[in-house]
Amino acid sequence: MPNKPIDDKILTDAVNEVKDMAKEGLAHPSSKPVIIGGALGAVAAGLLPVVTWPIGLVAGAGFMLYKRIRP
């Protein structure tokens, strides 16, 4: 059987990273960039008429999380 698809590895890495961030809080190196990314996404979504701020928050935080696990 071939190797698992890369999507499974990304999902596993993201879950592990979020668990580590939850354990360590702001001491974890990924916490601050993900929080800032979420805040910037929420602000950007507030400026756009189609996207609501919760969607921007999740998108910004998700993007920064992705950039932390796959630089």
N, CA, C and O atoms as a CHARMM CRD file, in Angstrom:
* protein
*
  284
    1    1 MET  N      0.85400  -1.18300   0.00000 PROA 1      0.00000
    2    1 MET  CA     0.00000   0.00000   0.00000 PROA 1      0.00000
    3    1 MET  C      0.89500   1.24000   0.00000 PROA 1      0.00000
    4    1 MET  O      1.88100   1.27600   0.73700 PROA 1      0.00000
    5    2 PRO  N      0.57900   2.24900  -0.80300 PROA 2      0.00000
    6    2 PRO  CA     1.40600   3.45200  -0.85200 PROA 2      0.00000
    7    2 PRO  C      1.32700   4.23600   0.45700 PROA 2      0.00000
    8    2 PRO  O      0.48000   3.97700   1.31200 PROA 2      0.00000
    9    3 ASN  N      2.23000   5.19600   0.58500 PROA 3      0.00000
   10    3 ASN  CA     2.23300   6.04100   1.78500 PROA 3      0.00000
   11    3 ASN  C      0.90500   6.76500   1.92500 PROA 3      0.00000
   12    3 ASN  O      0.16800   6.94500   0.95600 PROA 3      0.00000
   13    4 LYS  N      0.61600   7.17900   3.16300 PROA 4      0.00000
   14    4 LYS  CA    -0.61300   7.93000   3.40500 PROA 4      0.00000
   15    4 LYS  C     -0.57400   9.23000   2.61700 PROA 4      0.00000
   16    4 LYS  O      0.50100   9.77100   2.36000 PROA 4      0.00000
   17    5 PRO  N     -1.73000   9.72600   2.23700 PROA 5      0.00000
   18    5 PRO  CA    -1.74300  11.01100   1.53200 PROA 5      0.00000
   19    5 PRO  C     -1.18500  12.11700   2.42000 PROA 5      0.00000
   20    5 PRO  O     -1.25300  12.03800   3.64700 PROA 5      0.00000
   21    6 ILE  N     -0.64600  13.12300   1.80200 PROA 6      0.00000
   22    6 ILE  CA    -0.03200  14.22000   2.54900 PROA 6      0.00000
   23    6 ILE  C     -1.06100  14.94600   3.41200 PROA 6      0.00000
   24    6 ILE  O     -0.69900  15.52000   4.43900 PROA 6      0.00000
   25    7 ASP  N     -2.33900  14.93300   3.01500 PROA 7      0.00000
   26    7 ASP  CA    -3.36700  15.61800   3.79300 PROA 7      0.00000
   27    7 ASP  C     -3.50200  15.02500   5.18800 PROA 7      0.00000
   28    7 ASP  O     -3.74500  15.76200   6.14300 PROA 7      0.00000
   29    8 ASP  N     -3.35300  13.71600   5.32900 PROA 8      0.00000
   30    8 ASP  CA    -3.42300  13.09000   6.64500 PROA 8      0.00000
   31    8 ASP  C     -2.27200  13.56700   7.52300 PROA 8      0.00000
   32    8 ASP  O     -2.45200  13.79200   8.72000 PROA 8      0.00000
   33    9 LYS  N     -1.10200  13.71900   6.93800 PROA 9      0.00000
   34    9 LYS  CA     0.06600  14.17500   7.69900 PROA 9      0.00000
   35    9 LYS  C     -0.13100  15.62100   8.14100 PROA 9      0.00000
   36    9 LYS  O      0.19600  15.96700   9.27600 PROA 9      0.00000
   37   10 ILE  N     -0.65700  16.46500   7.26900 PROA 10     0.00000
   38   10 ILE  CA    -0.89000  17.86300   7.63100 PROA 10     0.00000
   39   10 ILE  C     -1.90300  17.94300   8.76300 PROA 10     0.00000
   40   10 ILE  O     -1.70300  18.69000   9.72100 PROA 10     0.00000
   41   11 LEU  N     -2.98600  17.18400   8.66300 PROA 11     0.00000
   42   11 LEU  CA    -4.01200  17.19500   9.69900 PROA 11     0.00000
   43   11 LEU  C     -3.43500  16.70700  11.03000 PROA 11     0.00000
   44   11 LEU  O     -3.70300  17.30100  12.07400 PROA 11     0.00000
   45   12 THR  N     -2.65900  15.64700  11.00100 PROA 12     0.00000
   46   12 THR  CA    -2.03800  15.12000  12.21400 PROA 12     0.00000
   47   12 THR  C     -1.09300  16.14300  12.82100 PROA 12     0.00000
   48   12 THR  O     -1.10800  16.36500  14.03200 PROA 12     0.00000
   49   13 ASP  N     -0.27400  16.76600  11.98800 PROA 13     0.00000
   50   13 ASP  CA     0.65300  17.78700  12.48400 PROA 13     0.00000
   51   13 ASP  C     -0.09500  18.97800  13.07600 PROA 13     0.00000
   52   13 ASP  O      0.31500  19.51700  14.10400 PROA 13     0.00000
   53   14 ALA  N     -1.18900  19.39100  12.43700 PROA 14     0.00000
   54   14 ALA  CA    -1.96600  20.52200  12.94300 PROA 14     0.00000
   55   14 ALA  C     -2.60300  20.19000  14.29000 PROA 14     0.00000
   56   14 ALA  O     -2.58400  21.01600  15.20300 PROA 14     0.00000
   57   15 VAL  N     -3.16100  18.99700  14.42000 PROA 15     0.00000
   58   15 VAL  CA    -3.77700  18.59800  15.68500 PROA 15     0.00000
   59   15 VAL  C     -2.72000  18.55400  16.78900 PROA 15     0.00000
   60   15 VAL  O     -2.96200  19.03100  17.89800 PROA 15     0.00000
   61   16 ASN  N     -1.56100  17.99000  16.49600 PROA 16     0.00000
   62   16 ASN  CA    -0.49400  17.93500  17.49100 PROA 16     0.00000
   63   16 ASN  C     -0.02300  19.32800  17.87800 PROA 16     0.00000
   64   16 ASN  O      0.24000  19.58800  19.05200 PROA 16     0.00000
   65   17 GLU  N      0.08700  20.22100  16.90900 PROA 17     0.00000
   66   17 GLU  CA     0.52200  21.59100  17.18500 PROA 17     0.00000
   67   17 GLU  C     -0.49300  22.31700  18.07100 PROA 17     0.00000
   68   17 GLU  O     -0.11000  23.02000  19.00600 PROA 17     0.00000
   69   18 VAL  N     -1.78000  22.14900  17.77900 PROA 18     0.00000
   70   18 VAL  CA    -2.82000  22.79200  18.59000 PROA 18     0.00000
   71   18 VAL  C     -2.81900  22.22200  20.00500 PROA 18     0.00000
   72   18 VAL  O     -3.00400  22.96800  20.96600 PROA 18     0.00000
   73   19 LYS  N     -2.61500  20.92000  20.15000 PROA 19     0.00000
   74   19 LYS  CA    -2.53700  20.31500  21.48200 PROA 19     0.00000
   75   19 LYS  C     -1.35600  20.88300  22.25900 PROA 19     0.00000
   76   19 LYS  O     -1.48700  21.21000  23.43800 PROA 19     0.00000
   77   20 ASP  N     -0.20500  21.00300  21.60400 PROA 20     0.00000
   78   20 ASP  CA     0.96700  21.57900  22.26400 PROA 20     0.00000
   79   20 ASP  C      0.73100  23.03300  22.65000 PROA 20     0.00000
   80   20 ASP  O      1.14300  23.46900  23.72500 PROA 20     0.00000
   81   21 MET  N      0.06700  23.78300  21.77200 PROA 21     0.00000
   82   21 MET  CA    -0.23800  25.17700  22.08000 PROA 21     0.00000
   83   21 MET  C     -1.18500  25.26600  23.28100 PROA 21     0.00000
   84   21 MET  O     -1.04300  26.16300  24.11200 PROA 21     0.00000
   85   22 ALA  N     -2.14300  24.35100  23.37800 PROA 22     0.00000
   86   22 ALA  CA    -3.07500  24.35900  24.49700 PROA 22     0.00000
   87   22 ALA  C     -2.36500  24.02300  25.81000 PROA 22     0.00000
   88   22 ALA  O     -2.69900  24.58000  26.85500 PROA 22     0.00000
   89   23 LYS  N     -1.39500  23.12200  25.76000 PROA 23     0.00000
   90   23 LYS  CA    -0.65600  22.74100  26.96500 PROA 23     0.00000
   91   23 LYS  C      0.26200  23.85500  27.43600 PROA 23     0.00000
   92   23 LYS  O      0.33000  24.14400  28.63100 PROA 23     0.00000
   93   24 GLU  N      0.97100  24.48300  26.50200 PROA 24     0.00000
   94   24 GLU  CA     1.99300  25.46200  26.86500 PROA 24     0.00000
   95   24 GLU  C      1.48400  26.89500  26.91200 PROA 24     0.00000
   96   24 GLU  O      2.15200  27.76400  27.47200 PROA 24     0.00000
   97   25 GLY  N      0.33600  27.15800  26.34600 PROA 25     0.00000
   98   25 GLY  CA    -0.20200  28.51500  26.35000 PROA 25     0.00000
   99   25 GLY  C      0.64200  29.46100  25.51500 PROA 25     0.00000
  100   25 GLY  O      1.12300  29.08700  24.44600 PROA 25     0.00000
  101   26 LEU  N      0.82400  30.68200  25.99500 PROA 26     0.00000
  102   26 LEU  CA     1.57600  31.68500  25.24000 PROA 26     0.00000
  103   26 LEU  C      3.07200  31.40200  25.21500 PROA 26     0.00000
  104   26 LEU  O      3.80400  32.05200  24.46800 PROA 26     0.00000
  105   27 ALA  N      3.53800  30.45200  26.00900 PROA 27     0.00000
  106   27 ALA  CA     4.96300  30.09700  25.99500 PROA 27     0.00000
  107   27 ALA  C      5.32100  29.31800  24.73000 PROA 27     0.00000
  108   27 ALA  O      6.49100  29.25300  24.35400 PROA 27     0.00000
  109   28 HSD  N      4.33800  28.73700  24.08300 PROA 28     0.00000
  110   28 HSD  CA     4.59900  27.96600  22.85700 PROA 28     0.00000
  111   28 HSD  C      4.91800  28.93900  21.72000 PROA 28     0.00000
  112   28 HSD  O      4.25100  29.96500  21.57800 PROA 28     0.00000
  113   29 PRO  N      5.93500  28.62400  20.91000 PROA 29     0.00000
  114   29 PRO  CA     6.33400  29.56500  19.84700 PROA 29     0.00000
  115   29 PRO  C      5.28100  29.81400  18.77200 PROA 29     0.00000
  116   29 PRO  O      5.37400  30.81700  18.06500 PROA 29     0.00000
  117   30 SER  N      4.29900  28.95600  18.62200 PROA 30     0.00000
  118   30 SER  CA     3.27400  29.15300  17.59800 PROA 30     0.00000
  119   30 SER  C      2.07100  29.95300  18.09500 PROA 30     0.00000
  120   30 SER  O      1.28000  30.43800  17.28600 PROA 30     0.00000
  121   31 SER  N      1.92500  30.09700  19.39300 PROA 31     0.00000
  122   31 SER  CA     0.72100  30.73000  19.93800 PROA 31     0.00000
  123   31 SER  C      0.55300  32.17200  19.48500 PROA 31     0.00000
  124   31 SER  O     -0.50400  32.54700  18.97800 PROA 31     0.00000
  125   32 LYS  N      1.57800  32.97200  19.66400 PROA 32     0.00000
  126   32 LYS  CA     1.45400  34.39600  19.33300 PROA 32     0.00000
  127   32 LYS  C      1.22200  34.63800  17.84300 PROA 32     0.00000
  128   32 LYS  O      0.34900  35.43500  17.49700 PROA 32     0.00000
  129   33 PRO  N      1.96700  33.98200  16.94100 PROA 33     0.00000
  130   33 PRO  CA     1.68000  34.20800  15.51300 PROA 33     0.00000
  131   33 PRO  C      0.27200  33.77900  15.10800 PROA 33     0.00000
  132   33 PRO  O     -0.34900  34.42700  14.26500 PROA 33     0.00000
  133   34 VAL  N     -0.23800  32.70300  15.69100 PROA 34     0.00000
  134   34 VAL  CA    -1.58400  32.23600  15.34000 PROA 34     0.00000
  135   34 VAL  C     -2.63600  33.20900  15.87600 PROA 34     0.00000
  136   34 VAL  O     -3.62600  33.48400  15.19900 PROA 34     0.00000
  137   35 ILE  N     -2.42800  33.72600  17.07700 PROA 35     0.00000
  138   35 ILE  CA    -3.36600  34.70500  17.63700 PROA 35     0.00000
  139   35 ILE  C     -3.34900  35.98600  16.80900 PROA 35     0.00000
  140   35 ILE  O     -4.40400  36.54300  16.50600 PROA 35     0.00000
  141   36 ILE  N     -2.16700  36.45200  16.44500 PROA 36     0.00000
  142   36 ILE  CA    -2.05800  37.66200  15.62700 PROA 36     0.00000
  143   36 ILE  C     -2.70300  37.44500  14.26400 PROA 36     0.00000
  144   36 ILE  O     -3.40400  38.32500  13.76400 PROA 36     0.00000
  145   37 GLY  N     -2.47300  36.28300  13.65900 PROA 37     0.00000
  146   37 GLY  CA    -3.08900  35.97100  12.36700 PROA 37     0.00000
  147   37 GLY  C     -4.60200  35.96100  12.45400 PROA 37     0.00000
  148   37 GLY  O     -5.28400  36.44500  11.55100 PROA 37     0.00000
  149   38 GLY  N     -5.13200  35.40800  13.54300 PROA 38     0.00000
  150   38 GLY  CA    -6.57900  35.40800  13.73800 PROA 38     0.00000
  151   38 GLY  C     -7.13100  36.81200  13.89400 PROA 38     0.00000
  152   38 GLY  O     -8.17500  37.14300  13.33300 PROA 38     0.00000
  153   39 ALA  N     -6.42400  37.64200  14.66200 PROA 39     0.00000
  154   39 ALA  CA    -6.86800  39.02800  14.85700 PROA 39     0.00000
  155   39 ALA  C     -6.82900  39.80600  13.54000 PROA 39     0.00000
  156   39 ALA  O     -7.75700  40.55200  13.22600 PROA 39     0.00000
  157   40 LEU  N     -5.76500  39.63000  12.78600 PROA 40     0.00000
  158   40 LEU  CA    -5.67000  40.32300  11.50000 PROA 40     0.00000
  159   40 LEU  C     -6.75700  39.84200  10.52900 PROA 40     0.00000
  160   40 LEU  O     -7.32000  40.64000   9.78000 PROA 40     0.00000
  161   41 GLY  N     -7.04300  38.56400  10.54500 PROA 41     0.00000
  162   41 GLY  CA    -8.10500  38.02700   9.70200 PROA 41     0.00000
  163   41 GLY  C     -9.46800  38.58900  10.08200 PROA 41     0.00000
  164   41 GLY  O    -10.29000  38.88200   9.21400 PROA 41     0.00000
  165   42 ALA  N     -9.70600  38.73700  11.38800 PROA 42     0.00000
  166   42 ALA  CA   -10.98100  39.29300  11.84300 PROA 42     0.00000
  167   42 ALA  C    -11.11900  40.75900  11.43000 PROA 42     0.00000
  168   42 ALA  O    -12.18800  41.19200  11.00100 PROA 42     0.00000
  169   43 VAL  N    -10.03100  41.51400  11.56200 PROA 43     0.00000
  170   43 VAL  CA   -10.06200  42.93100  11.16300 PROA 43     0.00000
  171   43 VAL  C    -10.27200  43.04800   9.65700 PROA 43     0.00000
  172   43 VAL  O    -11.07200  43.86200   9.19700 PROA 43     0.00000
  173   44 ALA  N     -9.55100  42.23500   8.89400 PROA 44     0.00000
  174   44 ALA  CA    -9.69700  42.27900   7.44000 PROA 44     0.00000
  175   44 ALA  C    -11.11900  41.90500   7.02500 PROA 44     0.00000
  176   44 ALA  O    -11.68200  42.50500   6.11000 PROA 44     0.00000
  177   45 ALA  N    -11.69000  40.92100   7.69600 PROA 45     0.00000
  178   45 ALA  CA   -13.05700  40.50900   7.36600 PROA 45     0.00000
  179   45 ALA  C    -14.06000  41.59600   7.73600 PROA 45     0.00000
  180   45 ALA  O    -15.09300  41.74000   7.08200 PROA 45     0.00000
  181   46 GLY  N    -13.75800  42.35900   8.78200 PROA 46     0.00000
  182   46 GLY  CA   -14.63200  43.46100   9.15500 PROA 46     0.00000
  183   46 GLY  C    -14.67400  44.55000   8.10000 PROA 46     0.00000
  184   46 GLY  O    -15.66400  45.27200   7.98200 PROA 46     0.00000
  185   47 LEU  N    -13.60500  44.66700   7.33800 PROA 47     0.00000
  186   47 LEU  CA   -13.54600  45.67300   6.28200 PROA 47     0.00000
  187   47 LEU  C    -14.22700  45.21300   4.99700 PROA 47     0.00000
  188   47 LEU  O    -14.60000  46.03600   4.16100 PROA 47     0.00000
  189   48 LEU  N    -14.38800  43.91300   4.84000 PROA 48     0.00000
  190   48 LEU  CA   -15.00800  43.36900   3.63400 PROA 48     0.00000
  191   48 LEU  C    -16.51100  43.18900   3.85700 PROA 48     0.00000
  192   48 LEU  O    -16.92200  42.72900   4.92300 PROA 48     0.00000
  193   49 PRO  N    -17.32200  43.53800   2.88500 PROA 49     0.00000
  194   49 PRO  CA   -18.77400  43.45600   3.09000 PROA 49     0.00000
  195   49 PRO  C    -19.34500  42.03000   3.03900 PROA 49     0.00000
  196   49 PRO  O    -20.43800  41.79200   3.55300 PROA 49     0.00000
  197   50 VAL  N    -18.63300  41.09200   2.43600 PROA 50     0.00000
  198   50 VAL  CA   -19.19000  39.75600   2.22800 PROA 50     0.00000
  199   50 VAL  C    -18.82100  38.79300   3.35400 PROA 50     0.00000
  200   50 VAL  O    -19.60100  37.89900   3.68100 PROA 50     0.00000
  201   51 VAL  N    -17.64800  38.96600   3.94600 PROA 51     0.00000
  202   51 VAL  CA   -17.11800  38.02400   4.93300 PROA 51     0.00000
  203   51 VAL  C    -17.35700  38.56700   6.34600 PROA 51     0.00000
  204   51 VAL  O    -17.11500  39.74500   6.60800 PROA 51     0.00000
  205   52 THR  N    -17.83200  37.70800   7.25400 PROA 52     0.00000
  206   52 THR  CA   -18.03400  38.12800   8.63900 PROA 52     0.00000
  207   52 THR  C    -16.76000  37.92700   9.44100 PROA 52     0.00000
  208   52 THR  O    -15.88000  37.16900   9.03100 PROA 52     0.00000
  209   53 TRP  N    -16.65300  38.59800  10.57900 PROA 53     0.00000
  210   53 TRP  CA   -15.41100  38.54200  11.34800 PROA 53     0.00000
  211   53 TRP  C    -15.08800  37.14400  11.88600 PROA 53     0.00000
  212   53 TRP  O    -13.90600  36.80700  11.95100 PROA 53     0.00000
  213   54 PRO  N    -16.06100  36.30600  12.27600 PROA 54     0.00000
  214   54 PRO  CA   -15.67300  34.96200  12.73100 PROA 54     0.00000
  215   54 PRO  C    -15.00000  34.13600  11.62200 PROA 54     0.00000
  216   54 PRO  O    -14.07400  33.36900  11.88600 PROA 54     0.00000
  217   55 ILE  N    -15.47100  34.30100  10.39800 PROA 55     0.00000
  218   55 ILE  CA   -14.85200  33.57800   9.28700 PROA 55     0.00000
  219   55 ILE  C    -13.43500  34.09600   9.06800 PROA 55     0.00000
  220   55 ILE  O    -12.51800  33.31300   8.82100 PROA 55     0.00000
  221   56 GLY  N    -13.25500  35.40300   9.15800 PROA 56     0.00000
  222   56 GLY  CA   -11.92400  35.99000   9.02700 PROA 56     0.00000
  223   56 GLY  C    -10.99900  35.54200  10.13800 PROA 56     0.00000
  224   56 GLY  O     -9.81800  35.28900   9.89800 PROA 56     0.00000
  225   57 LEU  N    -11.51900  35.44200  11.35100 PROA 57     0.00000
  226   57 LEU  CA   -10.73100  34.98600  12.49200 PROA 57     0.00000
  227   57 LEU  C    -10.21900  33.57000  12.27400 PROA 57     0.00000
  228   57 LEU  O     -9.03500  33.29100  12.45800 PROA 57     0.00000
  229   58 VAL  N    -11.11300  32.68800  11.88300 PROA 58     0.00000
  230   58 VAL  CA   -10.74300  31.28300  11.64500 PROA 58     0.00000
  231   58 VAL  C     -9.78900  31.17700  10.46600 PROA 58     0.00000
  232   58 VAL  O     -8.81900  30.42000  10.51400 PROA 58     0.00000
  233   59 ALA  N    -10.06000  31.93000   9.41100 PROA 59     0.00000
  234   59 ALA  CA    -9.19200  31.87600   8.23000 PROA 59     0.00000
  235   59 ALA  C     -7.79300  32.39700   8.55100 PROA 59     0.00000
  236   59 ALA  O     -6.80200  31.79000   8.14700 PROA 59     0.00000
  237   60 GLY  N     -7.70400  33.50900   9.26800 PROA 60     0.00000
  238   60 GLY  CA    -6.40200  34.07500   9.62400 PROA 60     0.00000
  239   60 GLY  C     -5.61200  33.16000  10.54700 PROA 60     0.00000
  240   60 GLY  O     -4.41800  32.94300  10.34300 PROA 60     0.00000
  241   61 ALA  N     -6.27900  32.62400  11.56200 PROA 61     0.00000
  242   61 ALA  CA    -5.60500  31.71500  12.49100 PROA 61     0.00000
  243   61 ALA  C     -5.20200  30.42400  11.77100 PROA 61     0.00000
  244   61 ALA  O     -4.10600  29.90600  11.98500 PROA 61     0.00000
  245   62 GLY  N     -6.08900  29.91300  10.92400 PROA 62     0.00000
  246   62 GLY  CA    -5.77200  28.68800  10.18100 PROA 62     0.00000
  247   62 GLY  C     -4.59900  28.87100   9.24000 PROA 62     0.00000
  248   62 GLY  O     -3.75500  27.98600   9.10400 PROA 62     0.00000
  249   63 PHE  N     -4.55000  30.02800   8.58800 PROA 63     0.00000
  250   63 PHE  CA    -3.43300  30.30500   7.67700 PROA 63     0.00000
  251   63 PHE  C     -2.11000  30.37400   8.44500 PROA 63     0.00000
  252   63 PHE  O     -1.11000  29.80300   8.01200 PROA 63     0.00000
  253   64 MET  N     -2.10700  31.06400   9.56700 PROA 64     0.00000
  254   64 MET  CA    -0.86600  31.16900  10.34300 PROA 64     0.00000
  255   64 MET  C     -0.45500  29.82100  10.93400 PROA 64     0.00000
  256   64 MET  O      0.73600  29.52300  11.02100 PROA 64     0.00000
  257   65 LEU  N     -1.42500  29.00800  11.33700 PROA 65     0.00000
  258   65 LEU  CA    -1.11400  27.66300  11.83100 PROA 65     0.00000
  259   65 LEU  C     -0.47300  26.84400  10.71700 PROA 65     0.00000
  260   65 LEU  O      0.51800  26.14700  10.93500 PROA 65     0.00000
  261   66 TYR  N     -1.05200  26.93700   9.51700 PROA 66     0.00000
  262   66 TYR  CA    -0.49600  26.22400   8.38000 PROA 66     0.00000
  263   66 TYR  C      0.94400  26.69000   8.09700 PROA 66     0.00000
  264   66 TYR  O      1.81800  25.86500   7.82800 PROA 66     0.00000
  265   67 LYS  N      1.18700  27.98700   8.15700 PROA 67     0.00000
  266   67 LYS  CA     2.53000  28.51600   7.89900 PROA 67     0.00000
  267   67 LYS  C      3.50700  28.08200   8.98100 PROA 67     0.00000
  268   67 LYS  O      4.70400  27.97300   8.71400 PROA 67     0.00000
  269   68 ARG  N      3.02600  27.83000  10.20100 PROA 68     0.00000
  270   68 ARG  CA     3.91000  27.37400  11.27500 PROA 68     0.00000
  271   68 ARG  C      4.29000  25.89800  11.09400 PROA 68     0.00000
  272   68 ARG  O      5.42400  25.51100  11.37900 PROA 68     0.00000
  273   69 ILE  N      3.34700  25.07700  10.62100 PROA 69     0.00000
  274   69 ILE  CA     3.67400  23.64400  10.47900 PROA 69     0.00000
  275   69 ILE  C      4.26000  23.32700   9.11600 PROA 69     0.00000
  276   69 ILE  O      4.93400  22.30800   8.96700 PROA 69     0.00000
  277   70 ARG  N      4.02500  24.16700   8.11800 PROA 70     0.00000
  278   70 ARG  CA     4.60100  23.98700   6.76300 PROA 70     0.00000
  279   70 ARG  C      5.19400  25.31500   6.30700 PROA 70     0.00000
  280   70 ARG  O      4.57200  26.02700   5.51800 PROA 70     0.00000
  281   71 PRO  N      6.38800  25.65800   6.79100 PROA 71     0.00000
  282   71 PRO  CA     6.96900  26.97400   6.43400 PROA 71     0.00000
  283   71 PRO  C      7.30900  27.15900   4.99800 PROA 71     0.00000
  284   71 PRO  O      7.79600  28.22000   4.61100 PROA 71     0.00000
